[in-house]
Amino acid sequence: MSLFKKVVLFMHRWLGFLSGLVVFIVSISGCVYSFQDQIQDALFSYRKVNRGSGDMLLPSRLIIIAKTKYPDGKVSLVNYYTPDRTAQVRINTGKVQHSLFIDPYTGRLMHDDPDFKHNFFNTVKSIHFYCFFPPAIGKTIVGASTIIFMIIMITGLVLWWPRRKFDRKRSLTIKWKTRWRRVNYDLHSVIGFYVFSISFLLAFSGLSMSYDWLSKSIYWVANGGQEYKKELKKYTSDTTTKVQNIVVIQPIDAGFLYARKRSPKTEMMLISPGVLPKSPISYTCYPRVLHFSYSDTYSIDQYTGKILKELPNTKKSTGLVLLGTNYDIHVGQIAGLSGQIIMFLAGLISASLPVTGLFIYLGKKKSIQLRKGRGAHSVRQRRLDKSLN
């Protein structure tokens, strides 16, 4: 083995030891979370409703229903989904965030999730993001481990790459009819090669959702170094103008109707009702339910209902559109169910790589010890034979 390959092997091995456990936990938790919408739809009937004959209730009405149950609560989000799904209102009561599922036609409260942040799938998501650590520490550890994992994949590709052409076919197949150690080696190297590009995309897209510096870099590169300030501008509500006592329609309802008219193909709308005094009311409209790509966005003044921002997906820059597809790329649903399955399998294989890599190391270590033992035995045998003679 050349000096270069020895250095690469050293990096591959010890960086693997450094990040292996975190990569395993993050990959497994990501696999568990990837089909959470389908699993919850199958388990919980309150997520679906019979489509009503009239229009859906306006967001102000949903907020009144939530405030009736929790008068001191603060509503942080109102979600509308397809016509056959319940609307969702998130309301904070102290340190607890409730998620209320409401029939958008009748206003009937279908379910109250008493601690939304700590339900099973959100706990899994937290593990995926922070790996059992406090958020500030966990984000750093997971981020560093993900970067290390990307380096490990590159060094692994270098180590796998066959020098001779006739070795390539052999390097692309798993030899099942051989001893276990050889099968384990092939599971690590051969499958690792096949999943390289997808696992690299998984890691990169995850990092870009976690770190502003990376998402800004993607935005800058995709836009050819240009920055479109208008689409990035942050708007605020005018706190000097308050809502009059008598109004024809609440600003949040006016914005909802405006956004629905301007984006008629909307299947899912997420509304942030302006929690802080200067916050605008924001509407994000998605053309596919439970998919987070190709959104139209609107912002209005929470006091006057004045339109502050209108940014349809067709007018977004390439960089902003690309960033908007990041989550769907990460979980694979950008390519539908088949894409989700591919990403799920890639996550499982990524989780297996630290395990098979550890077995390779332990196997080599045992072989070295056995060789040393046989060598020491041979020396002792020669000395004994010499003394007998």
KATAZI-V412655 format. One record per residue. PSI is psi in whole degrees, -180 to 180 (NA if undefined). Layout:
# KATAZI-V412655
psi->PSI
psi->PSI
This chain:
# KATAZI-V412655
psi->133
psi->163
psi->-38
psi->-47
psi->-35
psi->-42
psi->-43
psi->-42
psi->-41
psi->-46
psi->-46
psi->-44
psi->-51
psi->-29
psi->-32
psi->-42
psi->-37
psi->-36
psi->-6
psi->-47
psi->-43
psi->-44
psi->-41
psi->-49
psi->-45
psi->-40
psi->-45
psi->-44
psi->-36
psi->-38
psi->-43
psi->-40
psi->-22
psi->-31
psi->29
psi->-35
psi->-45
psi->-40
psi->-46
psi->-35
psi->-38
psi->-31
psi->-33
psi->110
psi->-22
psi->-8
psi->-13
psi->151
psi->163
psi->131
psi->127
psi->167
psi->-24
psi->-167
psi->160
psi->152
psi->146
psi->155
psi->-33
psi->-34
psi->-41
psi->-38
psi->-40
psi->-41
psi->-43
psi->-42
psi->-26
psi->-39
psi->-38
psi->83
psi->-33
psi->3
psi->161
psi->121
psi->127
psi->-17
psi->141
psi->122
psi->131
psi->137
psi->-156
psi->164
psi->-18
psi->18
psi->153
psi->149
psi->158
psi->131
psi->126
psi->128
psi->131
psi->128
psi->96
psi->-124
psi->2
psi->134
psi->115
psi->146
psi->112
psi->128
psi->117
psi->135
psi->117
psi->-5
psi->-40
psi->-18
psi->7
psi->132
psi->114
psi->-34
psi->146
psi->107
psi->109
psi->-17
psi->76
psi->-40
psi->-24
psi->20
psi->172
psi->-52
psi->-31
psi->-30
psi->-42
psi->-42
psi->-40
psi->-41
psi->-42
psi->-39
psi->-40
psi->-8
psi->50
psi->-1
psi->163
psi->147
psi->-47
psi->-43
psi->-45
psi->-40
psi->-40
psi->-44
psi->-46
psi->-42
psi->-47
psi->-42
psi->-35
psi->-42
psi->-44
psi->-41
psi->-39
psi->-39
psi->-42
psi->-41
psi->-40
psi->-46
psi->-36
psi->-40
psi->-40
psi->-44
psi->-36
psi->-33
psi->118
psi->141
psi->-33
psi->144
psi->-40
psi->-8
psi->-14
psi->-42
psi->-42
psi->-32
psi->-8
psi->5
psi->146
psi->127
psi->92
psi->-33
psi->57
psi->-175
psi->159
psi->-40
psi->-36
psi->-40
psi->-43
psi->-41
psi->-43
psi->-38
psi->-32
psi->-49
psi->-46
psi->-52
psi->-36
psi->-38
psi->-45
psi->-34
psi->2
psi->-55
psi->-40
psi->-43
psi->-37
psi->-42
psi->-41
psi->-50
psi->-44
psi->-44
psi->-34
psi->-43
psi->-40
psi->-24
psi->-20
psi->-28
psi->122
psi->-38
psi->-34
psi->-42
psi->-37
psi->-36
psi->-42
psi->-43
psi->-45
psi->-45
psi->-46
psi->-29
psi->11
psi->33
psi->0
psi->150
psi->125
psi->95
psi->-32
psi->-41
psi->-17
psi->-6
psi->137
psi->129
psi->153
psi->156
psi->152
psi->103
psi->-11
psi->-13
psi->116
psi->158
psi->135
psi->157
psi->-36
psi->114
psi->149
psi->-43
psi->142
psi->143
psi->-40
psi->-32
psi->-39
psi->-43
psi->-39
psi->-47
psi->-38
psi->-47
psi->-39
psi->-34
psi->-41
psi->-25
psi->74
psi->-18
psi->10
psi->129
psi->-29
psi->132
psi->126
psi->127
psi->125
psi->112
psi->10
psi->74
psi->-42
psi->157
psi->-37
psi->-2
psi->138
psi->167
psi->124
psi->141
psi->128
psi->120
psi->126
psi->138
psi->-14
psi->133
psi->138
psi->16
psi->142
psi->39
psi->158
psi->48
psi->151
psi->140
psi->144
psi->148
psi->140
psi->158
psi->126
psi->-13
psi->-38
psi->-17
psi->7
psi->136
psi->119
psi->-35
psi->136
psi->110
psi->90
psi->156
psi->-33
psi->-19
psi->5
psi->154
psi->164
psi->-41
psi->-41
psi->-37
psi->-43
psi->-44
psi->-34
psi->-22
psi->0
psi->-48
psi->-45
psi->-33
psi->-44
psi->-41
psi->-6
psi->-7
psi->-3
psi->-26
psi->21
psi->-160
psi->-38
psi->-38
psi->-39
psi->-41
psi->-41
psi->-45
psi->-36
psi->-48
psi->-38
psi->-37
psi->-42
psi->-44
psi->-40
psi->-38
psi->-32
psi->-25
psi->-45
psi->-32
psi->-51
psi->-35
psi->-40
psi->-41
psi->-37
psi->-46
psi->-46
psi->-37
psi->-43
psi->-39
psi->-41
psi->-40
psi->-41
psi->-43
psi->-38
psi->-40
psi->-41
psi->-40
psi->-43
psi->-36
psi->-44
psi->-38
psi->-41
psi->-41
psi->-45
psi->-37
psi->-40
psi->-39
psi->-39
psi->-44
psi->-39
psi->-42
psi->-33
psi->-33
psi->NA
